[in-house]
Amino acid sequence: MDTQHSDERIEAWKRRENPLERGHLVLERTFRTSADELFPLLCPTREYDWISSWRCDLLHSDSGYAEYNAIFRTCRLGTEEIWICTHFEPNRSIHYTRVAPVVCTQLEITLTDRADGTVRTRWSLTASALVEGANDAVCLLESGSERRMILEHLLDELDHYLETGEMRL
């Protein structure tokens, strides 16, 4: 097979002067509940119950809730973002890909029930710059920055809801 054309494209891609950056952030949190109680809350519709600032437009879903291939839209800081549920394994894991004009973010959430009646969660964010101007923001993801604080705040809101059954205002 002649792969000369694709090989040339790959070599040119490797030599580019300003490569697009990718950042990664992982948080883990244990909640005093079970995966079957927590998992349904990881849904764009159910997030209205526990995130006070949450707003989204559900675009595609057979059930109205999170499911494989569900698509919804959010607006963050005046920028429209499209979210797609790319993996859905009830009570075990859910993945979303969020596409905005300059950054694509993958959110992978895994849940593990523990023998003591708690569930351990792992929240993994991978942000990929789609344009050179987004490289700095993507690199900040790994340094801890604002994105970590935002995610920790959301996890605090989720914990409060699980403990009280009410949204923290």
N, C-alpha and C positions, 0 to 999 in steps of 0.2 A: 504494500500500500504506500502511496506517495503522500507523505504528511508535510511536505515542504511548506505549503501555504500556512498551515496552522502553526508549524514550528516557527516560522518567521514572525507571526503575530505574537506568539508567546515571548520570543526574544525581545521584540520591540516593547512589549508590556513590561518586562523585567527591567528594561533600561530607562523607563520613564523618569523624568527629573523630580517630579513632586508626587510621590505615590499617595494614594488615599489611605488614611489611617483607620485603625480599628481599636476600640477600647473595650475593656471587659470589667464587670463588677459582679461580685457574688456576695450575697448576704444569706445567712442562715438564721432561722428563728424557730423556737419550739413554742407551741401553743398548747394550752390545757384543754384539749378537745380531741376529737377523732378526725381522721381524714374524711369520713363520710359526712361530717358536720361542716368541715371547713371547705372542702372542694367546691360545693355549689356556689360559694360566695366569690369564687374566682371567675366571675362572669360579668360581662358589661351591663347586663340588666340588674343583676343582684348587687352590683357595686353601688347602686343608688341607695341601698339600705345601710351601708356603712361608711361611704366616703362622702362627706358633706359637700365637697366642691365638684363631685362627679357629674359630667354631662357627656352624653354620646348620642349618636343617631344609629340605631340598629338598621343595617342595610340588607343583610341576608342571614336568615336563620329559619329552619323549619319549625323550631320549638319556641322561639322568642328568647332563648337562653343560650349560653355558651354551648357550642358543639363543633365538631370538626367542620371546617370551612365556613363558619360563621364570619361575617364581615361587618364591621361597624366603623363609624367615623367619630373622631374627636377634634377639638380645636384647642391647641395649647399655645399660649402667647400669641394669638392671632394667626397661627399656622395650622392648616388642616392636616390631619394625620389619618391614614387608613390603616386599620388593624385587621388582621386575618388570623383566625385560629387554625394553626398548622398541625397541631397534634392534640388529641383529646383522649385521654385514658382515665375514665372516672376514678376518683379517689387516689390516683397515683401521680398523674402529671398532666399539665396543660402547657402548650406553647403558643405564643402569639408573635407574629411579625408585624411591626409597625413601620409604615413607610411614610415619610415626610419629604418635602422637596429636597432637603440637603443631607438627611441622615436616615438610615434604615436601622431599626433596632429589633433584636430578637430577645424575647423574654421567655425563659424556660423556668417553670415552677414545678418542683417535684415534692411529693409528700410521702412521708414514711411513718406509719403508725408505730408507736413504741409500746412496750409491755406495761409501762407505768400509766397508760391512759392518755398520753400526750401524742402529738404529731410533730415530727421534725420537718421543717420546710427548707427548701433551698431555692433561692431566687437568683437566677443567673441572667444578667443583661449583657448583650454584646451589641455595641453600637458601631456602625460602619459609615464613614463619611462617603457621601455620594458626589461631593464637589470639594475641591481643595480648601475652600473657605470654611468648611466644617471640621477640618483636621484638629484645630485647637480644642474645640468643644468635645470631640470624641476622645482625645487624649486626656482631658480632665476627668473623664469617667473613671480611669484607673487610679487617679490620685486621691480619690475619696470624695472630694468636692460636694457640690450642691446636690447632685443626683443621688448620692448615698443618703444625704439628709432627707431628701424627698421620699425615697423608698422606705427609710426607717420610720418616718412619720406615718406613711400609709400602713406599715405593719403595726404600728402602735394603734392606729384607728381600727384595724382589723382585730387586734387583741382586745381592745375595749368592747367592740361589738360582740365578740365571742363570750366575753366575761359578763356583760350586762344585758345583751339582747337589744341594745339601743346604740344609735349613732352618737359619737362624741361631737358636740357642737362647739 
